[in-house]
Amino acid sequence: MNTLQLENMQTMAEGLPWFGGIAGIIGFFIWIIVWGMVVGGSIGTAVVFGWLMWSMRWVIVTLGGIVLLLIAISTML
C-alpha cells in the first residue's frame, strides 16, 4: 500500500464522522416528521370526530327521537 492510498483512506476516514453525523441528523428529522404525521393524523382524526359528535349531538338525538316516534306510530296502527 503506497502513501497516496494511505492518505486517501485517511482523508476519507476523517470525513466519515461528518457524513455520519449529517446522515444521523437527517434520519432523525425524517423520523420526527414521519411520527409527527402519524401521531398528528391520529390526534387530528380523533379531534375532528369528537368535534363532529359534539356539534352534531342534537341532530343525532333529534333524528333518533323521530325514528323512535315513527316506530311507535307504526306499531300502534
Backbone as a chain_set.jsonl record, in Angstrom:
{"seq": "MNTLQLENMQTMAEGLPWFGGIAGIIGFFIWIIVWGMVVGGSIGTAVVFGWLMWSMRWVIVTLGGIVLLLIAISTML", "coords": {"N": [[0.872, -1.179, 0.0], [0.735, 2.066, -0.991], [1.809, 5.468, -0.18], [0.002, 7.362, -1.159], [-2.452, 6.021, -1.403], [-2.85, 5.473, 1.291], [-3.063, 8.054, 2.331], [-5.38, 8.857, 1.01], [-7.26, 7.077, 2.116], [-7.093, 7.896, 4.777], [-8.005, 10.521, 4.609], [-10.636, 10.033, 3.749], [-11.555, 8.602, 5.971], [-11.397, 10.564, 7.917], [-13.39, 12.241, 7.052], [-15.659, 10.735, 7.386], [-17.029, 10.794, 10.01], [-18.353, 13.265, 9.838], [-20.099, 12.903, 7.682], [-21.551, 10.779, 8.751], [-22.697, 12.028, 10.97], [-24.264, 14.003, 9.737], [-25.97, 12.377, 8.245], [-27.202, 11.062, 10.361], [-28.538, 13.192, 11.618], [-30.279, 14.002, 9.562], [-31.707, 11.619, 9.262], [-32.898, 11.533, 11.798], [-34.569, 13.786, 11.713], [-36.259, 13.022, 9.623], [-37.445, 10.81, 10.834], [-38.756, 12.093, 12.982], [-40.521, 13.692, 11.505], [-42.083, 11.757, 10.175], [-43.224, 10.296, 12.353], [-44.496, 12.433, 13.543], [-46.413, 12.999, 11.61], [-47.903, 10.638, 11.724], [-48.785, 10.494, 14.453], [-49.912, 13.044, 14.69], [-51.863, 12.871, 12.702], [-53.492, 10.879, 13.787], [-54.325, 12.088, 16.207], [-55.513, 14.339, 15.111], [-57.614, 13.161, 13.657], [-59.106, 12.034, 15.753], [-59.789, 14.368, 17.135], [-61.308, 15.773, 15.217], [-63.387, 13.921, 14.839], [-64.459, 13.891, 17.453], [-65.228, 16.583, 17.632], [-67.151, 16.686, 15.597], [-69.041, 14.874, 16.614], [-69.722, 16.216, 18.953], [-70.75, 18.627, 17.959], [-72.817, 17.732, 16.398], [-74.54, 16.483, 18.075], [-77.18, 17.134, 18.922], [-78.563, 16.957, 16.563], [-78.27, 14.255, 16.014], [-79.561, 13.173, 18.273], [-82.137, 14.244, 17.861], [-82.839, 13.058, 15.396], [-82.812, 10.391, 16.212], [-84.929, 10.462, 18.034], [-87.057, 11.057, 16.302], [-87.067, 8.752, 14.717], [-87.692, 6.85, 16.685], [-90.251, 7.78, 17.369], [-91.605, 7.388, 14.942], [-91.423, 4.607, 14.811], [-92.95, 3.965, 17.055], [-95.453, 4.99, 16.252], [-95.942, 3.388, 14.01], [-96.153, 0.86, 15.128], [-98.454, 1.108, 16.641], [-100.511, 1.308, 14.837]], "CA": [[0.0, 0.0, 0.0], [1.604, 3.241, -1.046], [1.42, 6.603, 0.67], [-1.157, 8.051, -1.721], [-3.634, 5.269, -0.993], [-2.998, 5.66, 2.737], [-3.57, 9.416, 2.542], [-6.782, 8.874, 0.557], [-8.066, 6.389, 3.129], [-7.118, 8.722, 5.98], [-8.899, 11.648, 4.316], [-11.998, 9.516, 3.755], [-11.903, 8.25, 7.347], [-11.623, 11.81, 8.658], [-14.658, 12.811, 6.608], [-16.788, 9.872, 7.725], [-17.894, 11.245, 11.118], [-19.22, 14.358, 9.409], [-21.189, 12.32, 6.9], [-22.378, 10.007, 9.681], [-23.484, 12.973, 11.774], [-25.282, 14.625, 8.879], [-26.967, 11.341, 7.955], [-27.96, 10.846, 11.596], [-29.44, 14.337, 11.825], [-31.334, 13.92, 8.543], [-32.552, 10.481, 9.635], [-33.679, 11.916, 12.978], [-35.64, 14.69, 11.289], [-37.236, 12.235, 8.861], [-38.171, 10.019, 11.841], [-39.645, 13.026, 13.686], [-41.589, 14.111, 10.591], [-42.992, 10.63, 9.93], [-44.007, 10.055, 13.569], [-45.369, 13.593, 13.712], [-47.573, 12.843, 10.735], [-48.725, 9.527, 12.215], [-49.445, 10.887, 15.708], [-50.761, 14.203, 14.393], [-53.032, 12.403, 11.968], [-54.382, 10.171, 14.716], [-54.929, 13.077, 17.106], [-56.408, 15.17, 14.298], [-58.821, 12.389, 13.369], [-59.892, 11.938, 16.984], [-60.337, 15.697, 17.453], [-62.382, 16.076, 14.259], [-64.511, 13.052, 15.155], [-65.058, 14.418, 18.69], [-65.905, 17.85, 17.346], [-68.371, 16.388, 14.847], [-70.017, 14.273, 17.524], [-70.173, 17.252, 19.878], [-71.578, 19.621, 17.266], [-73.973, 17.083, 15.78], [-75.243, 15.654, 19.072], [-78.619, 17.387, 18.953], [-79.1, 16.421, 15.315], [-78.35, 12.801, 16.198], [-80.624, 12.909, 19.253], [-83.415, 14.556, 17.228], [-83.126, 12.004, 14.423], [-83.153, 9.197, 16.984], [-86.281, 10.658, 18.566], [-88.01, 10.947, 15.195], [-87.139, 7.333, 14.36], [-88.457, 6.171, 17.749], [-91.643, 8.202, 17.231], [-92.165, 6.688, 13.778], [-91.584, 3.195, 15.183], [-94.089, 3.894, 17.972], [-96.681, 5.184, 15.479], [-96.185, 2.248, 13.123], [-96.585, -0.308, 15.919], [-99.797, 1.339, 17.163], [-101.524, 1.163, 13.775]], "C": [[0.908, 1.228, 0.0], [1.033, 4.399, -0.225], [0.185, 7.318, 0.145], [-2.455, 7.346, -1.324], [-3.91, 5.456, 0.491], [-3.562, 7.037, 3.054], [-5.035, 9.524, 2.112], [-7.69, 8.207, 1.579], [-8.18, 7.218, 4.401], [-8.054, 9.917, 5.787], [-10.36, 11.194, 4.352], [-12.447, 9.188, 5.177], [-12.141, 9.499, 8.193], [-12.954, 12.436, 8.286], [-15.861, 12.001, 7.044], [-17.623, 10.347, 8.903], [-18.822, 12.386, 10.727], [-20.396, 13.812, 8.613], [-22.124, 11.512, 7.788], [-23.265, 10.909, 10.521], [-24.593, 13.614, 10.977], [-26.378, 13.614, 8.557], [-27.82, 11.059, 9.182], [-28.966, 11.959, 11.847], [-30.593, 14.29, 10.831], [-32.286, 12.769, 8.859], [-33.441, 10.801, 10.82], [-34.84, 12.817, 12.587], [-36.697, 13.962, 10.47], [-38.09, 11.409, 9.82], [-39.179, 10.89, 12.586], [-40.818, 13.419, 12.788], [-42.593, 12.982, 10.384], [-43.848, 10.371, 11.158], [-44.923, 11.224, 13.874], [-46.608, 13.5, 12.84], [-48.496, 11.745, 11.251], [-49.506, 9.947, 13.458], [-50.377, 12.068, 15.474], [-52.009, 13.815, 13.636], [-54.019, 11.693, 12.872], [-55.089, 11.149, 15.65], [-55.917, 13.942, 16.333], [-57.706, 14.453, 13.973], [-59.717, 12.303, 14.595], [-60.542, 13.279, 17.323], [-61.485, 16.042, 16.513], [-63.605, 15.217, 14.549], [-65.229, 13.536, 16.418], [-65.815, 15.706, 18.448], [-67.194, 17.604, 16.578], [-69.446, 15.793, 15.749], [-70.583, 15.327, 18.48], [-71.11, 18.236, 19.179], [-72.842, 19.004, 16.673], [-74.832, 16.328, 16.794], [-76.745, 15.88, 19.058], [-79.282, 16.897, 17.678], [-79.277, 14.912, 15.445], [-79.471, 12.437, 17.168], [-81.994, 13.159, 18.638], [-83.8, 13.483, 16.213], [-83.496, 10.702, 15.122], [-84.553, 9.283, 17.549], [-87.335, 10.514, 17.49], [-88.177, 9.486, 14.788], [-87.948, 6.575, 15.404], [-89.94, 6.531, 17.664], [-92.314, 7.486, 16.059], [-92.365, 5.198, 14.075], [-92.801, 3.039, 16.107], [-95.404, 4.052, 17.213], [-96.983, 3.957, 14.626], [-96.597, 1.014, 13.902], [-98.003, -0.131, 16.478], [-100.861, 1.084, 16.1], [-101.764, -0.244, 13.358]], "O": [[1.744, 1.397, 0.888], [-0.06, 4.318, 0.336], [-0.606, 7.832, 0.936], [-3.435, 7.994, -0.955], [-5.063, 5.583, 0.904], [-4.421, 7.185, 3.923], [-5.832, 10.198, 2.764], [-8.771, 8.715, 1.876], [-9.234, 7.245, 5.035], [-8.804, 10.28, 6.694], [-11.216, 11.879, 4.912], [-13.588, 9.464, 5.547], [-12.99, 9.494, 9.084], [-13.582, 13.094, 9.115], [-16.976, 12.522, 7.071], [-18.849, 10.309, 8.81], [-19.947, 12.472, 11.22], [-21.543, 14.201, 8.833], [-23.342, 11.546, 7.609], [-24.434, 10.604, 10.758], [-25.718, 13.758, 11.455], [-27.565, 13.941, 8.589], [-29.025, 10.841, 9.063], [-30.105, 11.703, 12.239], [-31.747, 14.51, 11.2], [-33.504, 12.907, 8.746], [-34.603, 10.394, 10.858], [-35.96, 12.641, 13.065], [-37.889, 14.243, 10.598], [-39.306, 11.313, 9.651], [-40.32, 10.48, 12.799], [-41.962, 13.476, 13.238], [-43.803, 13.208, 10.412], [-45.066, 10.237, 11.042], [-46.015, 11.031, 14.408], [-47.707, 13.866, 13.257], [-49.719, 11.891, 11.225], [-50.725, 9.785, 13.521], [-51.494, 12.098, 15.991], [-53.088, 14.353, 13.884], [-55.23, 11.874, 12.748], [-56.298, 11.055, 15.861], [-57.007, 14.245, 16.816], [-58.778, 15.057, 14.007], [-60.933, 12.474, 14.501], [-61.697, 13.327, 17.744], [-62.519, 16.545, 16.952], [-64.733, 15.709, 14.514], [-66.458, 13.586, 16.454], [-66.906, 15.908, 18.982], [-68.216, 18.229, 16.861], [-70.617, 16.163, 15.66], [-71.777, 15.327, 18.778], [-72.135, 18.63, 19.735], [-73.834, 19.705, 16.473], [-75.753, 15.609, 16.409], [-77.512, 14.924, 19.17], [-80.436, 16.469, 17.703], [-80.299, 14.359, 15.039], [-80.238, 11.507, 16.919], [-82.921, 12.38, 18.861], [-84.951, 13.047, 16.173], [-84.394, 9.989, 14.674], [-85.289, 8.295, 17.55], [-88.388, 9.92, 17.722], [-89.294, 9.03, 14.543], [-88.794, 5.751, 15.057], [-90.795, 5.669, 17.867], [-93.454, 7.034, 16.17], [-93.351, 4.6, 13.646], [-93.582, 2.1, 15.96], [-96.368, 3.337, 17.489], [-98.134, 3.531, 14.526], [-97.337, 0.185, 13.372], [-98.68, -1.12, 16.758], [-101.982, 0.69, 16.421], [-102.588, -0.496, 12.479]]}, "num_chains": 1, "name": "protein.A"}
